[in-house]
Amino acid sequence: MRVLSLKDIIDVQDLQDIQDSFSQVTKLAAVTVDFRGEPITKYSNFTNYCMKFREKGICRDICYQSDAFGGLQSARTGKPHIYRCHSGLYDMAVPIIFEGQFLGSILAGQVKLQGTENKYSTSVPGVSEEMKDHLNTPELKELLKDIAKITEEELESAAQLLFIFGNYVVKSGIAQYAQQQLNEKNNKLIAEMKARIELEKNLKDAEIKILKSQINPHFLFNTLNTISNLSMMEGAEKTTEVIFFLADMLRYTIKNEVNYMVSVEQELSYVLKYLKIQQIRMGHKLKFSINVDEKFYNLKMPFMILQPIVCNSIDHGIFSRDRGYIHITAQELEEDILLTVEDNGVGIEQSKIDQILQGKYVDNQDELSNGIGLINADKRLIHQFGPDYRLKINSIPGKGTKVTIKIPR
């Protein structure tokens, strides 16, 4: 559970206004502090005596210790705590608690009591000689005369009033905070639903395009087999190899049109065949490596995610270079694995990466732009696993690009 702070749930200016009004009516000094003891409001009605006393470093420190003592006692008991400070003045610490969580306290007081029998504990044990000398200066003695006197009943009533007020304000603030959090979650859910609907529409459009251009699979494979046999008869080994890889790739895509999720092993096998075809096509210009531990092979990922990324690396990254490489690796995290496709291509400018991840970038000169494959891969990962699993693209123009896919284990 997240640790709430008073600033999360209370308007500090409203709290300051209420605190100032309370001090004006009761003649008590007051300040509100968070659970660390740090003030979140300004002091209200702070006495001249206490301000003068705190001018000396050792005296200021003992005052802070006194306030810390009062806040700690109130936090322990969950009730207002009244105590006597080293100057003989009376203070109170009122805890602000919500559902067992101590959020802070309201410190008030700096008053004398009429007819008290000193039943309240002292906040700081003992006073040093240096402090006694400071307390006995004529100026402080004169300022002490201006300190207001109230009855014990008035002090305890003020403490109870602060306790009721403080915790009522917090409960109201918590209700508003909870509503705000709920609204944010609802807005996020609506945005995710819109993105899902858009993706499903895009997938439907893609299915229609596939149906329009579909060739009978049996006819296609029979034709490829015929070409393969002819190339073997003619001794064209490279041609036979390319046809074999292509037939395997087509078989994979047709087989998994219905199975949206495939294993990492299947996806890597498909990409391997694609890379071998490209290597035959490009010759010495392309080198590649696939280093993925077999323990990741059975993990599931969306069908045809890696190939568009690799295709982008070749066509728009390294095709124009004299020599290019593509490395595919996997890294283990606590709950996920990271699949990385890295190349030494021309790179992508950050502005284009931002447009790609916003689903906006399209190259006007090429319908199959260097953004389309990445945009679709990003949307499909979000659709399957949620927004925490979108693509991560790091690129240095002129040096290369690294695209990372996160897959839950």
LUMNU-307874 format. One line per 2 residues: number of its first residue (from 1); for each residue x, y, z of N, C-alpha, C. Coordinates in steps of 0.02 Angstrom, whole numbers, plus 50000, padded with zeros to 5 digits. Example, Ala and Ser with C-alpha at 12.3 -4.5 7.8 and 13.67 -1.06 7.14 Angstrom:
<nodes>
1> 50660/49716/50390/50615/49775/50390/50660/49835/50390 ~ 50642/49888/50354/50684/49947/50357/50645/50002/50394
</nodes>
This chain:
<nodes>
1> 50042/49940/50000/50000/50000/50000/50044/50063/50000 ~ 50027/50113/49960/50066/50173/49956/50059/50213/50020
3> 50116/50241/50045/50115/50284/50104/50090/50353/50083 ~ 50032/50373/50112/50004/50438/50095/50037/50492/50136
5> 50040/50552/50109/50063/50610/50147/50005/50659/50152 ~ 50010/50705/50200/49957/50754/50209/49948/50797/50146
7> 50005/50812/50113/50000/50854/50053/49963/50819/49996 ~ 49960/50751/49998/49923/50713/49947/49848/50726/49953
9> 49824/50735/50014/49752/50732/50026/49722/50797/50053 ~ 49764/50846/50071/49739/50908/50100/49766/50968/50060
11> 49722/51016/50046/49743/51078/50016/49779/51119/50070 ~ 49844/51129/50062/49884/51160/50115/49860/51232/50130
13> 49840/51268/50079/49817/51336/50091/49753/51337/50132 ~ 49707/51291/50116/49645/51287/50156/49662/51270/50229
15> 49709/51223/50238/49730/51203/50305/49761/51263/50342 ~ 49801/51302/50306/49832/51362/50336/49779/51411/50359
17> 49727/51422/50318/49674/51469/50335/49637/51446/50398 ~ 49621/51382/50401/49586/51355/50459/49629/51359/50522
19> 49693/51343/50514/49740/51345/50571/49747/51417/50597 ~ 49751/51466/50551/49756/51536/50572/49694/51558/50611
21> 49635/51537/50587/49573/51555/50622/49570/51523/50691 ~ 49591/51461/50697/49592/51426/50761/49637/51463/50810
23> 49696/51483/50787/49743/51518/50831/49717/51586/50853 ~ 49682/51619/50807/49656/51685/50823/49603/51681/50878
25> 49562/51629/50875/49507/51621/50924/49533/51596/50991 ~ 49579/51547/50990/49602/51515/51052/49663/51549/51083
27> 49697/51593/51045/49759/51625/51067/49818/51576/51072 ~ 49810/51517/51043/49863/51467/51043/49905/51473/50979
29> 49970/51463/50986/50012/51456/50926/49999/51387/50897 ~ 50007/51380/50831/49993/51314/50799/50034/51306/50735
31> 50050/51244/50720/50082/51226/50658/50064/51153/50644 ~ 50059/51134/50580/50045/51065/50561/50108/51035/50530
33> 50126/50975/50552/50186/50941/50526/50166/50874/50498 ~ 50208/50848/50451/50194/50782/50423/50222/50728/50468
35> 50218/50665/50445/50239/50609/50488/50314/50609/50502 ~ 50352/50648/50463/50424/50654/50475/50440/50711/50522
37> 50388/50750/50542/50399/50807/50585/50414/50871/50548 ~ 50410/50870/50481/50425/50929/50441/50362/50972/50432
39> 50365/51037/50447/50306/51080/50442/50279/51083/50370 ~ 50213/51079/50364/50182/51089/50298/50141/51154/50297
41> 50135/51186/50356/50103/51252/50359/50152/51300/50393 ~ 50137/51365/50389/50175/51415/50425/50148/51419/50497
43> 50189/51443/50542/50167/51451/50612/50111/51503/50616 ~ 50061/51488/50655/50007/51536/50668/50013/51561/50740
45> 50011/51629/50748/50011/51659/50815/50072/51640/50856 ~ 50129/51634/50825/50190/51615/50860/50209/51671/50908
47> 50224/51655/50971/50237/51707/51021/50306/51739/51012 ~ 50310/51802/51031/50374/51838/51027/50425/51806/51073
49> 50401/51781/51130/50446/51748/51178/50480/51688/51146 ~ 50441/51646/51113/50470/51585/51083/50515/51602/51024
51> 50496/51652/50985/50539/51671/50929/50607/51697/50954 ~ 50605/51737/51007/50667/51763/51036/50708/51707/51066
53> 50675/51661/51101/50710/51605/51133/50746/51562/51081 ~ 50715/51554/51022/50744/51509/50971/50800/51542/50931
55> 50814/51604/50945/50869/51637/50909/50936/51605/50925 ~ 50941/51576/50984/51003/51543/51006/51001/51470/50984
57> 51053/51447/50950/51053/51380/50920/51036/51325/50967 ~ 51067/51323/51027/51055/51268/51074/50982/51269/51099
59> 50954/51329/51104/50884/51335/51126/50836/51313/51071 ~ 50853/51330/51009/50811/51309/50953/50810/51233/50947
61> 50868/51202/50958/50872/51129/50954/50830/51095/51008 ~ 50830/51123/51068/50791/51094/51123/50717/51102/51110
63> 50698/51157/51076/50627/51166/51057/50606/51112/51007 ~ 50649/51099/50958/50633/51047/50909/50627/50979/50942
65> 50671/50965/50991/50666/50902/51028/50601/50897/51067 ~ 50580/50954/51094/50517/50956/51131/50458/50941/51086
67> 50457/50971/51027/50403/50959/50978/50403/50886/50956 ~ 50464/50859/50943/50469/50790/50922/50443/50743/50976
69> 50458/50758/51040/50434/50718/51096/50358/50716/51097 ~ 50328/50776/51091/50255/50779/51093/50223/50742/51036
71> 50251/50750/50974/50223/50714/50917/50229/50639/50924 ~ 50286/50616/50951/50297/50544/50960/50247/50515/51010
73> 50236/50551/51066/50189/50526/51116/50118/50522/51089 ~ 50098/50573/51050/50030/50572/51022/50023/50517/50971
75> 50076/50504/50932/50073/50450/50882/50068/50382/50915 ~ 50102/50373/50972/50100/50309/51007/50032/50295/51037
77> 50001/50346/51066/49936/50335/51100/49877/50343/51053 ~ 49887/50380/50997/49832/50394/50953/49784/50446/50981
79> 49807/50484/51032/49765/50534/51064/49806/50599/51072 ~ 49771/50655/51085/49808/50717/51098/49852/50710/51160
81> 49912/50740/51156/49958/50737/51212/49978/50807/51233 ~ 49964/50824/51297/49981/50890/51324/50045/50882/51367
83> 50091/50929/51360/50155/50923/51396/50182/50993/51411 ~ 50230/50996/51458/50260/51059/51479/50330/51063/51450
85> 50345/51119/51417/50411/51126/51385/50462/51151/51436 ~ 50524/51156/51415/50580/51176/51458/50574/51247/51484
87> 50532/51288/51451/50521/51357/51473/50464/51362/51522 ~ 50431/51305/51535/50373/51306/51580/50308/51321/51546
89> 50309/51328/51479/50247/51340/51442/50215/51273/51424 ~ 50150/51275/51407/50114/51213/51393/50098/51208/51319
91> 50111/51149/51293/50099/51134/51222/50058/51070/51216 ~ 50035/51059/51155/49997/50997/51141/50017/50971/51072
93> 50013/50907/51065/50023/50875/50999/49961/50833/50985 ~ 49929/50847/50929/49867/50812/50911/49881/50769/50850
95> 49875/50702/50855/49892/50658/50799/49839/50660/50744 ~ 49862/50654/50683/49816/50646/50626/49826/50575/50600
97> 49775/50534/50607/49779/50462/50592/49722/50443/50547 ~ 49737/50403/50496/49684/50375/50453/49696/50302/50443
99> 49647/50261/50463/49650/50188/50456/49716/50160/50481 ~ 49736/50184/50540/49795/50159/50573/49860/50188/50548
101> 49858/50231/50497/49918/50261/50470/49927/50331/50499 ~ 49984/50342/50531/50000/50407/50560/50024/50454/50504
103> 49985/50507/50492/50000/50552/50436/50038/50615/50458 ~ 50032/50632/50521/50064/50693/50546/50031/50715/50610
105> 50043/50776/50629/50012/50802/50691/50006/50878/50687 ~ 49962/50904/50729/49955/50976/50738/49985/50993/50806
107> 50034/51037/50805/50066/51059/50867/50039/51128/50885 ~ 50018/51136/50948/49990/51199/50969/50007/51212/51042
109> 49999/51276/51063/50012/51292/51133/50048/51357/51142 ~ 50106/51355/51179/50145/51414/51198/50104/51459/51243
111> 50072/51428/51294/50030/51465/51342/50049/51446/51413 ~ 50027/51488/51461/50032/51472/51532/49966/51443/51556
113> 49967/51406/51610/49906/51380/51640/49890/51415/51705 ~ 49826/51427/51716/49804/51458/51779/49793/51404/51832
115> 49826/51411/51889/49814/51366/51945/49833/51294/51932 ~ 49881/51280/51890/49899/51210/51876/49941/51180/51932
117> 49935/51117/51941/49975/51080/51990/50030/51041/51955 ~ 50047/51061/51894/50101/51029/51855/50090/50954/51847
119> 50029/50935/51830/50016/50863/51820/50041/50838/51753 ~ 50059/50884/51708/50081/50864/51641/50157/50852/51642
121> 50179/50803/51603/50249/50785/51601/50290/50838/51566 ~ 50355/50839/51582/50401/50885/51549/50429/50852/51487
123> 50434/50889/51432/50454/50859/51369/50529/50846/51366 ~ 50570/50888/51398/50643/50880/51394/50671/50875/51465
125> 50705/50820/51481/50733/50812/51548/50792/50857/51560 ~ 50786/50903/51608/50843/50945/51627/50855/51003/51581
127> 50881/51057/51608/50897/51117/51570/50970/51135/51585 ~ 51011/51147/51534/51081/51163/51544/51090/51231/51575
129> 51149/51243/51604/51164/51307/51635/51162/51364/51583 ~ 51186/51348/51523/51185/51399/51469/51114/51420/51452
131> 51069/51370/51453/50999/51385/51437/50966/51424/51494 ~ 50984/51406/51556/50957/51442/51614/50976/51516/51611
133> 51039/51527/51593/51062/51597/51587/51022/51634/51534 ~ 51009/51599/51478/50972/51630/51424/50900/51644/51445
135> 50870/51597/51482/50801/51606/51505/50794/51664/51554 ~ 50848/51680/51590/50845/51731/51641/50866/51800/51616
137> 50876/51807/51550/50893/51873/51524/50833/51920/51533 ~ 50845/51984/51545/50790/52032/51556/50740/52034/51498
139> 50766/52029/51436/50721/52033/51378/50672/51975/51377 ~ 50697/51913/51389/50653/51855/51389/50604/51857/51447
141> 50627/51880/51505/50582/51885/51563/50525/51934/51549 ~ 50541/51988/51514/50490/52037/51497/50440/52008/51446
143> 50467/51972/51396/50422/51942/51345/50379/51887/51375 ~ 50405/51854/51427/50367/51800/51459/50303/51826/51491
145> 50305/51890/51512/50246/51919/51544/50188/51925/51495 ~ 50204/51928/51429/50151/51937/51379/50117/51872/51359
147> 50144/51815/51384/50115/51750/51366/50045/51743/51395 ~ 49997/51722/51353/49927/51715/51375/49920/51659/51427
149> 49871/51669/51473/49855/51617/51522/49786/51589/51507 ~ 49780/51523/51508/49715/51492/51500/49707/51438/51553
151> 49646/51414/51562/49634/51361/51612/49651/51293/51583 ~ 49660/51246/51627/49673/51177/51606/49616/51150/51564
153> 49555/51168/51583/49496/51144/51546/49496/51172/51475 ~ 49514/51236/51468/49517/51267/51402/49571/51234/51358
155> 49628/51217/51390/49683/51185/51353/49662/51117/51327 ~ 49629/51078/51371/49609/51010/51351/49552/51012/51301
157> 49508/51061/51307/49454/51069/51258/49482/51087/51189 ~ 49532/51131/51190/49564/51150/51127/49598/51090/51094
159> 49630/51048/51136/49663/50988/51110/49612/50941/51078 ~ 49555/50932/51112/49503/50888/51085/49473/50916/51021
161> 49464/50983/51021/49437/51015/50961/49484/51006/50902 ~ 49549/51015/50914/49597/51005/50861/49597/50933/50836
163> 49590/50886/50881/49590/50815/50864/49530/50799/50818 ~ 49472/50825/50836/49412/50813/50795/49419/50848/50728
165> 49442/50911/50730/49448/50950/50668/49499/50918/50621 ~ 49558/50902/50647/49611/50875/50606/49591/50811/50570
167> 49561/50766/50607/49544/50701/50578/49483/50706/50533 ~ 49438/50754/50546/49381/50765/50501/49406/50791/50434
169> 49453/50839/50437/49481/50866/50375/49515/50812/50334 ~ 49551/50768/50370/49586/50714/50335/49537/50665/50303
171> 49484/50647/50339/49435/50601/50311/49403/50631/50248 ~ 49388/50696/50251/49360/50729/50192/49410/50729/50135
173> 49473/50743/50152/49525/50743/50102/49536/50675/50072 ~ 49534/50623/50114/49542/50554/50090/49487/50536/50040
175> 49425/50557/50057/49369/50542/50012/49380/50575/49943 ~ 49402/50638/49943/49416/50673/49881/49474/50641/49844
177> 49526/50621/49882/49585/50590/49852/49565/50523/49820 ~ 49524/50484/49856/49502/50419/49829/49462/50429/49765
179> 49418/50480/49764/49378/50494/49705/49423/50514/49647 ~ 49474/50555/49662/49521/50576/49610/49559/50517/49581
181> 49582/50471/49626/49617/50412/49603/49572/50368/49560 ~ 49508/50362/49581/49460/50323/49543/49449/50353/49474
183> 49443/50420/49472/49434/50454/49407/49494/50442/49361 ~ 49554/50445/49390/49615/50433/49350/49616/50362/49323
185> 49597/50313/49365/49595/50244/49343/49543/50234/49288 ~ 49485/50267/49297/49432/50262/49246/49455/50291/49179
187> 49489/50349/49183/49514/50381/49122/49566/50337/49088 ~ 49609/50305/49129/49660/50261/49101/49627/50200/49068
189> 49575/50173/49102/49539/50115/49075/49505/50133/49010 ~ 49474/50192/49007/49441/50214/48946/49491/50220/48889
191> 49550/50250/48904/49602/50257/48853/49626/50189/48828 ~ 49634/50141/48875/49656/50074/48855/49603/50040/48813
193> 49538/50050/48831/49484/50020/48792/49482/50049/48721 ~ 49493/50115/48716/49494/50146/48650/49551/50118/48608
195> 49610/50110/48640/49667/50083/48604/49654/50011/48583 ~ 49621/49972/48626/49606/49902/48610/49556/49899/48552
197> 49505/49942/48554/49455/49943/48500/49488/49961/48433 ~ 49534/50011/48436/49569/50032/48375/49612/49976/48348
199> 49646/49941/48394/49689/49885/48373/49648/49829/48342 ~ 49591/49813/48375/49548/49760/48348/49522/49779/48279
201> 49507/49843/48269/49485/49866/48203/49541/49857/48152 ~ 49603/49876/48173/49660/49868/48128/49672/49795/48110
203> 49664/49751/48160/49673/49680/48148/49620/49653/48100 ~ 49558/49677/48108/49504/49656/48062/49520/49678/47991
205> 49544/49742/47985/49562/49767/47919/49617/49725/47888 ~ 49666/49706/47931/49721/49665/47906/49696/49597/47883
207> 49648/49568/47921/49620/49503/47902/49585/49507/47834 ~ 49549/49562/47823/49514/49571/47759/49564/49576/47702
209> 49619/49613/47713/49670/49620/47661/49702/49553/47645 ~ 49713/49513/47697/49742/49446/47687/49695/49403/47645
211> 49630/49407/47662/49581/49366/47626/49577/49386/47552 ~ 49583/49452/47540/49579/49477/47471/49638/49453/47429
213> 49696/49447/47461/49756/49430/47423/49776/49357/47431 ~ 49733/49318/47463/49752/49249/47480/49754/49204/47418
215> 49808/49163/47416/49814/49113/47363/49803/49045/47395 ~ 49773/49000/47360/49761/48933/47387/49827/48902/47411
217> 49833/48885/47475/49896/48860/47503/49922/48798/47467 ~ 49878/48751/47449/49900/48690/47415/49932/48706/47348
219> 49901/48752/47311/49928/48772/47246/49997/48804/47255 ~ 50003/48848/47307/50065/48882/47320/50121/48833/47336
221> 50109/48786/47382/50160/48738/47402/50179/48691/47344 ~ 50129/48671/47306/50143/48627/47248/50188/48663/47198
223> 50174/48728/47188/50215/48767/47142/50287/48773/47167 ~ 50294/48787/47232/50360/48793/47261/50398/48727/47257
225> 50364/48672/47269/50396/48606/47264/50420/48593/47192 ~ 50379/48614/47145/50398/48605/47074/50461/48645/47058
227> 50462/48709/47081/50521/48752/47070/50582/48722/47105 ~ 50572/48697/47166/50628/48668/47204/50657/48608/47168
229> 50612/48564/47142/50636/48505/47105/50675/48524/47043 ~ 50649/48575/47008/50683/48598/46947/50753/48626/46964
231> 50758/48664/47019/50822/48694/47037/50872/48641/47058 ~ 50846/48587/47091/50891/48532/47110/50918/48496/47048
233> 50872/48486/46999/50892/48452/46937/50944/48494/46900 ~ 50938/48560/46906/50984/48604/46870/51047/48619/46911
235> 51050/48592/46973/51109/48602/47015/51113/48671/47046 ~ 51057/48705/47052/51056/48772/47082/51043/48765/47158
237> 51096/48753/47196/51088/48738/47267/51061/48797/47307 ~ 51087/48856/47292/51064/48915/47328/50990/48928/47316
239> 50969/48919/47254/50898/48928/47237/50855/48878/47275 ~ 50878/48815/47279/50841/48764/47316/50835/48783/47389
241> 50890/48809/47417/50891/48827/47488/50841/48884/47502 ~ 50842/48935/47458/50796/48991/47467/50723/48968/47463
243> 50708/48925/47414/50639/48900/47406/50619/48860/47468 ~ 50665/48820/47494/50650/48780/47553/50633/48825/47612
245> 50674/48877/47623/50661/48923/47679/50595/48960/47669 ~ 50583/48982/47606/50522/49019/47593/50461/48976/47604
247> 50462/48914/47583/50405/48869/47593/50392/48858/47667 ~ 50446/48851/47705/50439/48842/47777/50408/48904/47809
249> 50429/48963/47787/50402/49025/47815/50328/49033/47798 ~ 50310/49017/47736/50239/49022/47717/50196/48972/47756
251> 50224/48912/47766/50188/48862/47805/50176/48887/47876 ~ 50226/48921/47905/50221/48948/47973/50167/49002/47977
253> 50166/49047/47928/50118/49102/47931/50047/49077/47921 ~ 50037/49030/47876/49970/49004/47863/49946/48963/47923
255> 49990/48923/47951/49972/48881/48008/49952/48922/48069 ~ 49985/48979/48079/49974/49018/48140/49929/49079/48131
257> 49893/49082/48073/49846/49137/48065/49792/49135/48119 ~ 49773/49075/48140/49722/49067/48191/49753/49070/48261
259> 49813/49040/48269/49848/49039/48333/49885/49104/48342 ~ 49855/49152/48376/49884/49218/48384/49949/49215/48425
261> 49952/49170/48475/50011/49164/48517/50052/49103/48495 ~ 50118/49112/48491/50163/49058/48473/50220/49056/48524
263> 50261/49004/48521/50317/49000/48567/50375/49042/48542 ~ 50419/49061/48588/50479/49098/48569/50521/49057/48520
265> 50523/48991/48530/50561/48947/48485/50535/48951/48414 ~ 50468/48949/48406/50439/48953/48340/50455/49020/48306
267> 50450/49073/48344/50462/49139/48316/50536/49148/48296 ~ 50581/49121/48337/50652/49125/48320/50669/49082/48259
269> 50637/49024/48252/50648/48981/48195/50627/49016/48131 ~ 50570/49051/48134/50545/49088/48076/50594/49143/48057
271> 50617/49181/48107/50664/49235/48094/50730/49210/48067 ~ 50752/49152/48091/50815/49122/48067/50810/49109/47991
273> 50755/49080/47969/50747/49066/47897/50745/49131/47858 ~ 50711/49182/47886/50707/49247/47852/50777/49277/47845
275> 50817/49273/47898/50885/49300/47897/50929/49263/47847 ~ 50920/49197/47843/50961/49158/47795/50945/49177/47723
277> 50881/49189/47710/50862/49212/47642/50893/49280/47628 ~ 50890/49325/47677/50919/49391/47668/50995/49388/47660
279> 51026/49342/47696/51099/49334/47691/51119/49309/47621 ~ 51078/49263/47593/51091/49241/47524/51082/49299/47476
281> 51033/49339/47489/51018/49397/47447/51074/49449/47450 ~ 51100/49463/47512/51147/49518/47521/51220/49495/47523
283> 51231/49429/47530/51299/49403/47530/51338/49426/47591 ~ 51401/49448/47580/51446/49466/47634/51423/49529/47672
285> 51374/49565/47645/51352/49627/47677/51315/49615/47743 ~ 51290/49554/47754/51249/49541/47814/51278/49484/47855
287> 51287/49498/47919/51303/49446/47968/51251/49450/48023 ~ 51236/49393/48054/51186/49393/48108/51204/49339/48159
289> 51175/49347/48219/51182/49296/48271/51118/49295/48313 ~ 51099/49236/48336/51041/49228/48380/51065/49191/48442
291> 51068/49227/48498/51090/49198/48561/51034/49202/48612 ~ 50992/49152/48613/50935/49149/48660/50937/49081/48695
293> 50938/49082/48760/50942/49020/48799/50879/48978/48788 ~ 50889/48912/48783/50833/48866/48769/50780/48867/48824
295> 50798/48890/48884/50749/48891/48939/50692/48941/48925 ~ 50703/48986/48876/50651/49034/48859/50607/49010/48801
297> 50624/48954/48771/50592/48932/48709/50516/48921/48716 ~ 50493/48898/48774/50422/48881/48781/50379/48941/48801
299> 50410/48999/48814/50370/49058/48830/50329/49079/48769 ~ 50270/49108/48783/50226/49128/48728/50233/49202/48712
301> 50227/49218/48648/50229/49287/48625/50183/49294/48564 ~ 50162/49355/48547/50119/49363/48489/50154/49341/48424
303> 50116/49311/48381/50139/49286/48316/50165/49344/48272 ~ 50222/49333/48239/50251/49381/48191/50267/49449/48222
305> 50302/49449/48279/50324/49511/48310/50397/49526/48292 ~ 50439/49475/48295/50511/49485/48284/50528/49502/48210
307> 50495/49466/48164/50514/49474/48093/50507/49546/48067 ~ 50452/49581/48083/50448/49651/48058/50504/49695/48086
309> 50526/49681/48147/50581/49720/48176/50646/49705/48140 ~ 50659/49641/48128/50720/49621/48091/50717/49648/48020
311> 50659/49645/47989/50650/49671/47921/50666/49746/47919 ~ 50643/49783/47970/50657/49854/47975/50732/49867/47981
313> 50766/49825/48021/50839/49832/48029/50875/49824/47964 ~ 50853/49776/47923/50888/49763/47860/50871/49816/47808
315> 50807/49826/47795/50786/49869/47739/50801/49943/47752 ~ 50794/49965/47815/50802/50036/47829/50862/50051/47873
317> 50897/49999/47895/50953/50010/47939/51020/49995/47908 ~ 51028/49933/47882/51095/49913/47861/51102/49898/47786
319> 51047/49901/47748/51050/49883/47677/51098/49928/47639 ~ 51100/49992/47660/51142/50040/47624/51215/50039/47648
321> 51230/50000/47699/51299/49996/47725/51338/49942/47690 ~ 51405/49949/47692/51448/49897/47661/51444/49832/47700
323> 51443/49837/47766/51437/49777/47808/51390/49792/47866 ~ 51345/49746/47878/51298/49756/47932/51291/49693/47974
325> 51269/49703/48036/51257/49645/48078/51190/49654/48115 ~ 51161/49598/48133/51101/49596/48175/51113/49545/48230
327> 51105/49566/48292/51111/49520/48349/51043/49515/48384 ~ 51021/49454/48395/50959/49442/48433/50979/49406/48497
329> 50962/49436/48554/50981/49409/48619/50922/49410/48667 ~ 50929/49375/48723/50876/49374/48774/50908/49385/48842
331> 50872/49422/48884/50896/49437/48952/50840/49420/49001 ~ 50858/49391/49058/50808/49370/49107/50798/49424/49160
333> 50735/49441/49173/50717/49485/49228/50679/49445/49280 ~ 50655/49478/49333/50620/49442/49386/50556/49408/49361
335> 50514/49447/49327/50450/49421/49304/50443/49420/49228 ~ 50493/49445/49193/50489/49451/49120/50556/49429/49089
337> 50555/49424/49023/50618/49419/48986/50618/49474/48934 ~ 50679/49495/48916/50687/49546/48865/50719/49515/48803
339> 50684/49520/48746/50713/49500/48682/50736/49563/48647 ~ 50800/49563/48625/50829/49623/48596/50853/49610/48525
341> 50834/49655/48479/50859/49653/48410/50902/49715/48401 ~ 50967/49704/48389/51014/49760/48385/51050/49758/48317
343> 51057/49817/48286/51093/49821/48222/51142/49879/48222 ~ 51184/49881/48172/51232/49936/48165/51214/49980/48105
345> 51149/49989/48095/51125/50026/48037/51129/50101/48045 ~ 51091/50136/48003/51096/50209/48000/51061/50242/48058
347> 51020/50204/48096/50987/50232/48154/50923/50269/48138 ~ 50889/50289/48191/50825/50325/48185/50829/50387/48229
349> 50809/50444/48202/50808/50506/48242/50757/50500/48298 ~ 50770/50532/48355/50726/50528/48413/50656/50553/48397
351> 50651/50605/48356/50585/50632/48339/50543/50581/48302 ~ 50575/50539/48259/50539/50487/48223/50520/50430/48270
353> 50565/50415/48318/50549/50363/48368/50487/50383/48407 ~ 50485/50447/48427/50427/50472/48465/50363/50466/48424
355> 50367/50482/48358/50309/50476/48315/50288/50404/48306 ~ 50337/50359/48300/50322/50288/48292/50284/50262/48353
357> 50308/50279/48413/50277/50254/48474/50210/50287/48488 ~ 50197/50343/48454/50131/50374/48457/50085/50349/48402
359> 50112/50304/48359/50072/50276/48305/50059/50324/48249 ~ 50102/50375/48241/50088/50428/48192/50135/50427/48131
361> 50194/50396/48138/50244/50406/48086/50232/50362/48025 ~ 50228/50393/47966/50226/50358/47902/50271/50394/47853
363> 50314/50357/47820/50360/50385/47771/50321/50398/47707 ~ 50319/50461/47686/50280/50478/47626/50307/50446/47562
365> 50371/50428/47562/50401/50401/47501/50393/50326/47495 ~ 50370/50294/47547/50368/50220/47546/50310/50197/47591
367> 50262/50165/47561/50204/50143/47599/50224/50094/47654 ~ 50274/50051/47638/50300/50005/47689/50357/50040/47724
369> 50342/50090/47764/50393/50133/47793/50429/50099/47850 ~ 50483/50132/47872/50519/50106/47929/50481/50116/47995
371> 50420/50144/47990/50380/50150/48051/50325/50099/48056 ~ 50297/50077/48000/50237/50035/48001/50247/49970/48041
373> 50301/49934/48026/50313/49870/48060/50321/49879/48135 ~ 50357/49932/48155/50367/49945/48226/50302/49967/48260
375> 50263/50008/48225/50199/50031/48253/50153/49972/48266 ~ 50146/49927/48217/50102/49869/48224/50126/49822/48280
377> 50193/49812/48283/50220/49769/48335/50205/49799/48404 ~ 50213/49864/48411/50201/49898/48474/50127/49891/48494
379> 50082/49902/48448/50010/49898/48463/49990/49827/48482 ~ 50018/49778/48448/49999/49709/48463/50025/49687/48532
381> 50084/49710/48551/50110/49694/48617/50067/49726/48672 ~ 50047/49789/48661/50004/49823/48709/49937/49787/48714
383> 49910/49766/48657/49846/49731/48655/49849/49666/48694 ~ 49905/49630/48688/49910/49565/48720/49929/49569/48794
385> 49977/49612/48811/50005/49611/48878/49992/49675/48919 ~ 49970/49729/48887/49958/49791/48922/50012/49843/48908
387> 50001/49906/48928/50046/49962/48911/50116/49956/48940 ~ 50125/49915/48992/50192/49907/49021/50238/49865/48977
389> 50210/49834/48924/50249/49788/48883/50258/49814/48812 ~ 50256/49880/48803/50264/49906/48736/50338/49906/48715
391> 50350/49917/48651/50418/49917/48625/50460/49972/48658 ~ 50525/49958/48664/50573/50009/48685/50624/50016/48629
393> 50632/50076/48603/50677/50088/48546/50731/50137/48567 ~ 50793/50114/48562/50851/50158/48574/50892/50160/48510
395> 50908/50220/48488/50945/50226/48424/50992/50286/48426 ~ 51050/50276/48395/51098/50330/48385/51107/50339/48310
397> 51084/50394/48282/51092/50405/48210/51164/50395/48188 ~ 51174/50354/48136/51240/50341/48110/51275/50281/48142
399> 51247/50256/48198/51280/50200/48233/51237/50138/48239 ~ 51172/50145/48244/51130/50085/48249/51069/50094/48293
401> 51030/50040/48296/50966/50041/48332/50959/49976/48374 ~ 50930/49985/48433/50915/49927/48475/50841/49929/48493
403> 50804/49876/48475/50732/49871/48490/50724/49814/48541 ~ 50690/49829/48596/50681/49781/48649/50608/49763/48658
405> 50595/49698/48663/50527/49671/48675/50527/49639/48744 ~ 50478/49658/48785/50471/49628/48852/50413/49578/48851
407> 50426/49517/48875/50376/49464/48875/50367/49437/48946 ~ 50306/49434/48972/50296/49408/49040/50310/49333/49043
409> 50338/49312/49100/50355/49242/49108/50296/49201/49132
</nodes>
